[in-house]
Amino acid sequence: MEIKIKHGKAEVAYEAGTSLRQIADDFQMEYKHPIVLASVNGKLHELHRKMERDAVVEFLTTGSKIGNQTVRRSMVMLFVAACWKMGSKKNLLKTVLHFSIKSGYYFTVEGCEVDDAFVQKLETLMRDMVDRGCRINKMTIPTDEAILKFAGYHMADKEKLFRTRLNSSVNIYNLDGYEDYNYGYMTYDTSILGKFSLHRYHEGIVMMMPTENHPDALDDFLPDDKLFQTRISGKQWAGKLEIDCVGDLNERIVKGGVRQVVLVSEAMQEGHIAGIAKKIKERGGIKFVMIAGPSSSGKTTFSQRLITQLMALGFVPHYIGVDNYFIPRDLVPLDEYGQKDFESLRAIDVETFNQDMTNLLMEKEISLPTYDFITGKRVFSGETLSLGRDEILVIEGIHCLNDELSYSLPDDCKFKIYISALTQVNIDEHNRIPSSDGRLLRRIVRDHRTRGYSAMNTLSMWDAVRRGEEAYIFPFQETADEIFNSALPYELSLLKLYAQPLLFQVPKGHPHYFEAHRLLKFMDYFIPIPPEDVPRNSILREFIGGGCYRL
């Protein structure tokens, strides 16, 4: 039987049962980068799928966001499979993917000494599997069978995860004899997974991988040690709550113990904020607390909670948002896409900001500006400010860690804080939750509540937001005196209630449908929890509403 496959303007006849991999090979010359997935009539499929009827087919490569995610997910399985081969039945090696480091992932391997010889042997095994082009085979089994299978493999994280899933079946992947569950699509085989480098770091290994913007190259391994220690502390914090993975969290919810998780999590976070305030007091001479972080980190609520703690120590704090120093909207520079670049430092009236801050340092009075986002201009309401002996400024803005913003202020009077929502809980030991996903869900919920935006609006802006973070925030995070992690172990179960209905509104065929669908599948792992036990001063109230601060 003959079927017709339409690709762009071309229509090609194939025998029924032809795989998408074979069809992709015929069109590969039209693409700059290797094809990894196919969109068939608007639905994503892996390349092993066989075509049985006429269809419109488009291909995704390693140079696309979804394609790069597929490659990175497959490289994790390659890494874990190689570690599995280095173990034995008597000495099973436990490999855990913890979090990202720049464009790489940080793993630990328990049951052996992770030294240079181990890393070299691991890389040799991985490259051998790449050279052999090992198939990544997919099979579907009943969920009950999957629970028993992973219990036998001593993968308790996956066993717990499947116990709270309603799906009757689970997709399992096999790579050269190693079986695992993976959240999301996988490559056809290992032949395109050869671009990686391994680096021994602290107690584990970092695997560097290509990005969607540079799919044919690798970044140098230049770790951020302060951020790394913050992420390790976050994992230890979640460990104290006995929540290392989604299965642990769901188990606590099912057994009615989530209230304690919420209250202890919030108490631990408040303790960290109090500790930062104490450091500011102990440092002495600090007049400017500079707070920066990526979108939806909870900077504004954190600033208000820090102000409370500073007041408890005898300070008289004043809050200033750098956004109030925006230049007139018609003068804001354009980015490479021809859009106004509000993320750029050039969008800030740096000269006036420095004049005002210098005058405050000299105990002179200034007139405080407010930026009117409707007219796109600064206005003055008559509000003034001066700083006395015990008075201190808490300044919040994306450029606060960049000394070009505050070039006229002495370093010894500034205390810099970097804040980000660094997810502590992963799906399981081999499937991570990107921190950017948590922040995106926060923003979808807040944008809808405060601005009436749809999920489509927020998703459409997200790539530009991320580019701004990469350019203007992340390069300065290691200059911070303190890094604060605003993520809470329970928050994705809470955000599910608010984000899920919004994401279901993204229609099939919309440019961001695949991303919305991915987030919906991801949230399907979580049992939702109600907001009643979330304190009114919680950072999460900045997104879901009902907080005690006027933001």
GUKE-359146 format. One line per 10 residues: number of its first residue (from 0); for each residue y, z, x of C-alpha. Coordinates in Angstrom, 3 decimals, m for minus. Each point is the difference from the previous one (the first is absolute). Layout:
# GUKE-359146
NUM = Y Z X | ... .
***
This chain:
# GUKE-359146
0 = 0.000 0.000 0.000 | 3.433 m0.944 1.290 | 3.114 2.188 m0.310 | 3.658 m0.760 0.758 | 2.123 2.250 2.188 | 3.766 m0.452 m0.168 | 1.944 1.123 3.060 | 3.699 m0.814 m0.001 | 0.289 m3.675 m0.894 | m3.568 m0.732 1.082 .
10 = m3.041 m0.004 m2.267 | m3.365 m0.050 1.755 | m3.501 m0.227 m1.423 | m2.696 2.439 1.190 | m3.542 0.810 m0.948 | m0.268 3.056 m2.252 | m0.950 3.003 2.116 | 2.239 m0.963 2.927 | 1.487 3.137 1.576 | 3.694 0.598 0.366 .
20 = m0.640 0.238 3.748 | m1.177 m3.626 0.061 | 2.978 m1.099 m2.087 | 2.383 1.992 2.227 | m1.352 m1.812 3.066 | 1.045 m3.319 m1.561 | 3.601 1.178 m0.443 | 0.397 2.190 3.107 | 1.955 m2.734 1.827 | 2.804 0.407 m2.548 .
30 = 0.518 3.636 0.997 | 1.468 1.459 3.182 | m2.208 3.109 m0.045 | m3.663 0.623 m0.897 | m0.847 0.131 m3.712 | m1.442 3.358 m1.090 | 0.158 0.081 m3.820 | 0.349 m2.344 m2.964 | 1.880 0.195 m3.266 | m2.116 m1.658 m2.693 .
40 = 1.906 m0.608 m3.234 | 2.331 2.850 0.974 | m2.703 2.516 0.952 | m0.840 1.035 3.560 | m3.490 m0.618 1.376 | m1.778 0.389 3.321 | m1.196 m3.177 1.679 | m3.708 0.619 m0.556 | 0.458 m0.671 m3.738 | m1.684 m3.146 m1.293 .
50 = 1.884 m2.298 m2.346 | m1.823 m1.026 m3.156 | 2.798 m1.655 m2.038 | 3.305 m1.854 0.326 | 2.841 2.136 1.371 | 3.446 0.107 1.551 | m0.333 1.521 3.471 | 2.610 1.321 2.421 | m0.729 1.621 3.352 | 1.403 3.069 1.764 .
60 = 0.099 0.236 3.793 | 0.312 2.708 2.628 | 3.756 m0.660 m0.101 | 0.339 1.349 m3.558 | 0.320 3.651 m0.990 | m3.263 0.036 m1.941 | m1.751 m2.036 2.681 | 1.106 2.387 2.738 | m1.180 2.991 m2.060 | m3.388 m1.710 m0.345 .
70 = m0.252 m0.556 3.750 | 0.950 3.581 0.820 | m2.475 1.369 m2.546 | m2.749 m2.160 1.513 | 0.913 1.109 3.520 | m0.435 3.615 m1.077 | m3.537 m0.831 m1.107 | m0.598 m1.770 3.319 | 1.197 3.106 1.871 | m2.086 2.430 m2.088 .
80 = m3.100 m2.236 0.156 | 0.234 m0.117 3.798 | 0.309 3.801 0.145 | m3.047 0.263 m2.276 | m1.978 m2.197 2.411 | 0.930 2.326 2.868 | m1.571 2.949 m1.794 | m3.639 0.631 m0.927 | m2.032 1.488 m2.830 | m0.049 3.290 1.879 .
90 = 3.693 m0.161 0.888 | 2.035 m1.634 m2.749 | 3.589 m0.593 1.088 | 2.594 0.868 m2.627 | 2.921 m2.417 0.154 | 3.183 0.858 m1.908 | 3.030 m2.216 m0.543 | 2.983 2.358 m0.258 | 3.294 m1.923 m0.168 | 2.022 m2.857 1.429 .
100 = 1.822 0.063 3.331 | 2.539 m2.819 0.169 | m2.121 m3.146 m0.586 | m3.254 1.809 0.762 | m2.312 2.632 m1.469 | m1.008 3.366 1.438 | m3.722 0.909 m0.120 | m2.031 2.951 1.149 | m3.721 m0.162 0.814 | m1.991 3.226 m0.280 .
110 = m3.378 0.533 1.669 | 0.847 m1.404 3.430 | 2.530 0.196 2.812 | 2.744 m2.537 m0.562 | 0.800 m0.962 3.581 | 0.929 m3.287 1.684 | m3.660 m0.993 0.343 | m0.575 0.509 m3.738 | 3.064 m2.074 m0.898 | m1.083 m2.801 2.347 .
120 = m3.522 m0.068 m1.436 | 1.408 0.038 m3.533 | 2.259 m2.959 0.719 | m2.898 m1.940 1.545 | m2.098 0.543 m3.138 | 2.856 m1.040 m2.280 | 0.716 m3.182 1.950 | m3.689 m0.884 m0.006 | 0.007 0.255 m3.819 | 3.124 m2.176 m0.119 .
130 = m1.564 m2.615 2.273 | m3.128 m0.088 m2.184 | 2.087 m0.524 m3.131 | m1.985 2.597 m1.940 | 0.121 m0.440 m3.789 | 1.547 2.760 m2.065 | m2.345 m0.107 m2.957 | 0.918 1.441 m3.378 | m2.337 1.428 m2.607 | 0.528 1.844 m3.266 .
140 = m2.104 3.068 m0.789 | 0.043 2.630 m2.809 | 2.370 2.897 0.650 | m2.836 2.549 m0.209 | m1.849 m1.918 2.692 | 3.137 m0.080 2.154 | 0.343 3.789 m0.270 | m3.570 0.476 1.240 | 0.432 m2.613 2.725 | 3.113 1.576 1.504 .
150 = m1.425 3.496 m0.332 | m2.835 m1.280 2.177 | 2.547 m1.378 2.479 | 1.723 3.444 0.117 | 3.229 m1.568 m1.324 | 1.008 2.845 m2.311 | 3.489 m1.436 m0.554 | m1.424 m3.089 m1.709 | m2.611 2.004 m1.885 | 2.766 2.151 m1.539 .
160 = 2.184 m3.026 m0.665 | m2.634 m1.785 m2.086 | m0.841 3.097 m2.052 | 3.369 m0.232 m1.775 | 0.072 m3.781 m0.502 | m0.711 m1.543 m3.392 | m1.134 m3.326 1.449 | m3.703 m0.626 m0.505 | m0.319 m1.903 3.274 | 1.349 0.055 3.566 .
170 = 0.500 m2.778 2.548 | m1.676 0.722 3.330 | 0.483 m2.002 3.204 | m2.526 m0.527 2.781 | 1.014 m0.934 3.538 | m2.819 m0.584 2.472 | m2.137 2.697 m1.611 | 2.781 2.498 m0.618 | 0.813 0.732 m3.670 | 3.292 1.375 m1.304 .
180 = 2.367 0.040 m2.941 | 3.408 m1.584 0.485 | 3.040 0.187 m2.245 | 1.077 m3.632 m0.329 | m0.993 m3.476 1.093 | m1.747 m0.844 3.273 | m0.147 m3.039 2.278 | m2.962 m2.373 m0.172 | m1.205 0.955 3.483 | 1.187 1.554 3.265 .
190 = 0.962 m3.250 1.746 | 3.756 0.440 m0.604 | 0.096 3.709 0.891 | 0.297 m0.362 3.776 | 3.698 0.830 0.312 | m0.037 3.752 0.661 | 0.385 2.498 2.807 | m1.405 3.532 0.349 | 1.858 2.916 1.578 | m1.187 3.551 0.579 .
200 = 2.653 2.337 m1.396 | m0.138 3.801 m0.327 | m3.443 0.816 m1.487 | m0.654 m3.465 m1.410 | 0.518 m3.743 0.239 | 2.774 m2.273 m1.184 | m0.929 m3.544 m1.003 | 2.987 m2.331 0.134 | m0.112 m2.999 m2.376 | 2.168 m2.991 m0.925 .
210 = 2.660 0.256 m2.712 | 0.754 m2.489 m2.762 | 3.176 m1.047 1.843 | m1.870 m0.531 3.285 | m3.603 m0.793 m0.967 | m0.794 m1.571 3.374 | 1.352 2.768 2.234 | m0.357 3.709 0.732 | 2.759 2.537 0.487 | m0.082 2.186 3.086 .
220 = m1.322 3.493 m0.599 | 3.116 2.190 0.132 | m0.834 3.131 m2.026 | 2.513 2.270 m1.688 | m1.183 3.417 1.164 | 2.216 2.069 m2.313 | m1.058 m1.966 m3.057 | m3.642 0.198 1.094 | 0.140 3.804 0.210 | 1.619 0.116 m3.450 .
230 = m2.817 m2.107 m1.430 | m2.636 2.188 1.660 | 1.707 3.080 m1.463 | m0.054 m1.668 m3.429 | m3.747 m0.614 0.250 | m0.536 3.620 1.086 | 2.140 1.182 m2.923 | m2.111 m1.987 m2.464 | m3.096 1.346 1.729 | 1.119 3.572 m0.684 .
240 = 0.146 m0.930 m3.671 | m3.500 m1.528 0.400 | 1.348 m3.377 m1.125 | m0.822 m2.634 2.597 | m0.676 m2.860 m2.387 | 0.464 m1.121 m3.599 | m3.460 1.302 m0.919 | 1.035 3.512 1.094 | 3.174 m0.178 m2.093 | m1.830 m1.292 m3.068 .
250 = m2.598 2.739 0.375 | 2.733 2.664 m0.001 | 1.567 m1.560 m3.105 | m3.335 m0.128 m1.832 | m0.679 3.652 0.791 | 3.460 1.064 m1.187 | 1.371 0.958 3.399 | 2.860 m2.476 0.253 | 2.699 2.554 m0.946 | m0.735 1.943 3.157 .
260 = 0.103 m3.228 2.020 | 3.445 m0.801 m1.426 | 1.460 3.447 0.584 | m1.420 0.474 3.505 | 1.071 m3.520 1.026 | 3.538 0.644 m1.193 | 0.082 3.417 1.700 | m1.119 m1.484 3.319 | 2.661 m2.689 m0.253 | 2.684 2.581 m0.816 .
270 = m1.113 1.998 3.014 | 0.550 m3.031 2.222 | 3.513 m0.489 m1.407 | 0.784 3.667 0.628 | m1.274 m0.399 3.549 | 2.333 m2.948 0.606 | 2.972 2.006 m1.263 | m0.948 2.816 2.380 | m0.117 m2.449 2.945 | 3.474 m1.257 m0.890 .
280 = 1.331 3.577 0.052 | m1.792 0.840 3.241 | 1.307 m3.122 1.704 | 3.582 1.169 m0.514 | 3.103 m2.157 m0.189 | m1.480 m2.499 m2.461 | 2.644 m1.423 m2.362 | m1.711 m3.232 m1.091 | m3.572 m0.150 m1.347 | m0.870 m3.713 m0.022 .
290 = m2.848 m1.028 m2.351 | m1.590 m3.455 m0.070 | m3.209 m1.519 m1.271 | m1.464 m3.026 m1.773 | 0.330 m0.767 m3.700 | m1.402 2.536 m2.470 | m0.616 2.691 2.581 | 1.844 2.531 m2.135 | 3.003 0.296 2.320 | 2.399 1.180 m2.700 .
300 = m2.192 2.796 m1.369 | m0.956 1.041 3.519 | 3.712 0.220 0.875 | 0.645 2.271 m2.996 | m2.953 2.245 0.823 | 1.119 0.225 3.620 | 3.494 0.948 m1.190 | m1.543 2.868 m1.992 | m1.858 1.253 3.064 | 3.109 m0.299 2.171 .
310 = 1.965 2.029 m2.552 | m2.684 2.686 0.159 | 0.705 0.235 3.750 | 3.738 0.459 m0.491 | 1.248 m3.578 0.338 | 2.410 m1.692 m2.404 | m1.474 m3.543 m0.163 | 1.674 m3.126 m1.385 | m1.850 m3.196 m0.898 | 1.259 m3.469 0.927 .
320 = m1.721 m3.284 m0.764 | 0.695 m2.755 2.532 | m0.187 m2.505 m2.872 | 3.480 1.178 m0.977 | 1.268 m1.709 3.156 | m1.211 m3.481 m0.991 | 2.521 m2.736 0.692 | 1.197 m2.020 m3.036 | m2.898 m1.948 m1.488 | 1.614 m3.391 0.596 .
330 = 0.108 0.750 3.750 | m3.665 1.061 0.330 | m1.759 m2.335 2.495 | m2.832 m2.309 m1.046 | m3.543 0.258 1.306 | m2.169 m2.880 1.206 | m0.903 m0.799 m3.608 | 3.618 m0.310 m1.111 | m0.045 3.315 m1.889 | 2.520 2.818 0.480 .
340 = m1.488 2.326 2.605 | 0.860 3.474 m1.266 | m2.583 1.411 2.431 | 1.974 m1.136 3.057 | 2.216 2.380 1.957 | 2.697 m2.674 m0.339 | 0.132 0.825 m3.717 | 1.398 3.431 0.928 | 3.634 0.680 0.932 | m1.061 1.692 3.224 .
350 = 3.537 0.423 1.305 | 1.214 1.927 m3.047 | m3.182 2.087 m0.072 | 0.541 1.040 3.628 | 3.688 0.722 m0.547 | m0.840 2.254 m2.940 | m2.835 1.805 1.802 | 2.118 0.516 3.129 | 2.815 1.421 m2.098 | m2.424 2.389 m1.673 .
360 = m1.292 1.097 3.398 | 3.613 0.748 0.951 | 0.315 2.083 m3.208 | 2.344 m2.518 m1.610 | m0.111 m0.805 m3.699 | m1.215 m3.431 m1.188 | m0.075 m1.832 m3.326 | m3.570 m0.668 m1.072 | m0.791 m3.550 m1.168 | m2.419 m0.999 m2.739 .
370 = m1.484 m3.459 m0.150 | 0.171 m1.593 m3.455 | m3.122 m2.138 m0.258 | 1.380 m1.737 m3.098 | 3.211 m1.286 1.609 | m1.443 m0.117 3.514 | 2.908 1.948 1.486 | 0.780 3.453 1.350 | 2.079 2.284 m2.206 | 1.672 3.369 0.586 .
380 = m0.014 2.636 m2.733 | 2.139 2.488 1.872 | m2.950 2.021 1.331 | 0.654 1.368 3.482 | m2.061 1.783 2.621 | 0.513 2.019 3.156 | m2.497 1.925 2.112 | 0.334 3.677 0.844 | m2.072 2.063 2.396 | m3.169 0.351 m2.088 .
390 = 0.336 m3.333 m1.786 | m2.364 m2.857 0.805 | m0.479 m3.570 m1.199 | m3.309 m1.371 m1.276 | 0.345 m3.775 0.332 | m2.545 m2.372 m1.521 | m0.326 m3.729 0.639 | m2.400 m2.554 1.448 | 1.972 m0.292 3.270 | 0.406 3.699 0.705 .
400 = m2.377 m0.049 2.984 | 1.871 m2.904 1.578 | 2.690 1.348 2.333 | 2.088 m3.108 m0.666 | 0.767 1.474 m3.425 | 1.345 3.263 1.470 | 1.062 m1.201 3.465 | 3.062 2.284 0.160 | m1.908 3.235 m0.687 | m1.417 2.069 2.898 .
410 = m3.792 0.102 0.079 | m0.102 3.783 0.195 | 1.604 0.346 m3.434 | m2.524 m2.314 m1.713 | m3.477 0.864 m1.282 | m2.032 m3.070 m0.983 | m2.761 0.042 m2.601 | m2.349 m2.896 m0.774 | m1.689 0.208 m3.400 | m2.816 m2.179 m1.286 .
420 = m2.843 0.251 m2.520 | m3.008 m0.128 2.321 | m3.090 0.026 m2.207 | m2.468 2.703 1.075 | m2.886 m1.015 m2.274 | m2.083 m3.160 0.373 | m2.346 m1.696 m2.460 | m2.913 0.871 2.259 | m0.790 0.226 3.706 | 0.280 m3.784 0.540 .
430 = 2.603 m1.016 m2.617 | 3.546 1.202 0.604 | 2.916 0.296 m2.393 | 3.086 m1.627 1.570 | 3.031 2.279 m0.149 | 2.035 m3.004 m1.129 | m2.171 m0.188 m3.163 | 0.891 3.572 m0.891 | 3.690 m0.685 0.526 | m0.191 m3.220 m2.011 .
440 = m1.565 1.824 m2.959 | 2.690 2.668 0.237 | 2.685 m2.684 m0.079 | m1.547 m1.902 m2.914 | 0.045 3.205 m2.049 | 3.544 1.000 0.996 | 1.492 m3.495 m0.381 | m1.351 m0.209 m3.535 | 1.220 3.484 m0.953 | 3.483 m0.127 1.541 .
450 = 0.876 m3.713 m0.025 | m2.184 m1.478 m2.702 | m1.677 m2.298 2.532 | m3.411 m1.452 m0.702 | m2.793 0.184 2.560 | 0.612 m3.719 0.552 | 3.601 0.746 1.046 | m1.074 2.656 2.491 | m2.854 m2.072 1.423 | 2.373 m2.940 0.455 .
460 = 2.349 2.130 2.112 | m2.634 1.848 2.003 | m0.484 m2.513 2.829 | 3.757 0.000 0.710 | 0.013 3.802 m0.052 | m2.878 0.080 2.462 | 1.765 m2.441 2.328 | 3.028 2.291 0.002 | m2.168 2.991 0.864 | m1.635 m1.851 2.886 .
470 = 3.382 m1.043 1.373 | 2.215 3.030 m0.613 | m2.122 3.134 m0.468 | m3.377 m0.055 1.751 | 1.403 m0.817 3.484 | 1.871 3.335 0.007 | m2.602 2.364 m1.468 | m1.061 1.396 3.386 | 3.599 1.077 0.740 | m0.178 2.599 m2.775 .
480 = 0.099 3.704 0.804 | m2.356 0.599 m2.937 | m2.306 m2.197 m2.092 | m0.655 1.056 m3.594 | m2.920 m1.329 m2.019 | 0.986 m0.137 m3.676 | m3.396 m1.182 m1.303 | m2.038 2.396 m2.102 | m3.812 m0.154 m0.141 | m0.079 m0.079 m3.809 .
490 = 2.841 m2.457 m0.650 | m1.921 m3.229 m0.616 | m1.919 1.639 m2.831 | 3.368 0.939 m1.502 | 1.696 m3.368 0.581 | m2.908 m1.827 m1.656 | 1.198 1.190 m3.431 | 3.394 m1.630 0.531 | m0.743 m3.056 2.161 | m3.119 m1.348 m1.674 .
500 = 1.628 m1.112 m3.298 | 2.833 m1.676 1.931 | m2.367 m1.972 2.229 | m2.033 m1.191 m2.992 | 3.182 m1.789 m1.150 | m0.102 m2.426 2.966 | m1.449 m3.185 m1.526 | m2.645 m2.195 1.536 | 1.671 m2.854 1.818 | 3.002 2.093 1.079 .
510 = 0.677 m0.242 3.782 | m0.786 3.709 0.351 | m2.974 0.132 m2.351 | m2.537 0.335 2.821 | 1.922 2.936 1.479 | 0.293 1.707 m3.401 | m3.713 m0.564 m0.618 | m0.840 1.445 3.424 | 2.008 3.142 m0.736 | m1.664 0.364 m3.405 .
520 = m3.462 m0.238 1.567 | 1.078 2.534 2.616 | 1.235 2.504 m2.610 | m3.267 m0.364 m1.884 | m1.516 2.347 2.620 | 2.180 2.913 m1.110 | m0.456 2.380 m2.923 | 3.518 0.482 m1.414 | 1.655 3.391 m0.250 | 2.919 1.074 m2.269 .
530 = 3.420 0.997 1.402 | 0.243 3.452 m1.576 | m0.922 1.906 3.163 | 2.328 m1.983 2.284 | 2.953 2.266 0.942 | 3.467 m1.149 m1.053 | 1.153 m0.101 3.629 | m2.963 m2.124 1.121 | 0.799 m3.176 1.888 | m2.132 m1.815 m2.576 .
540 = 2.527 0.935 m2.690 | 2.395 m2.454 1.672 | m2.356 m2.731 m1.241 | m1.577 1.236 m3.236 | 3.075 1.891 m1.259 | 0.432 3.530 m1.316 | 1.374 1.388 3.260 | 2.571 2.735 0.451 | 2.323 m1.980 2.266 | 2.756 m2.370 m1.087 .
550 = m0.966 m3.076 2.029 .
***
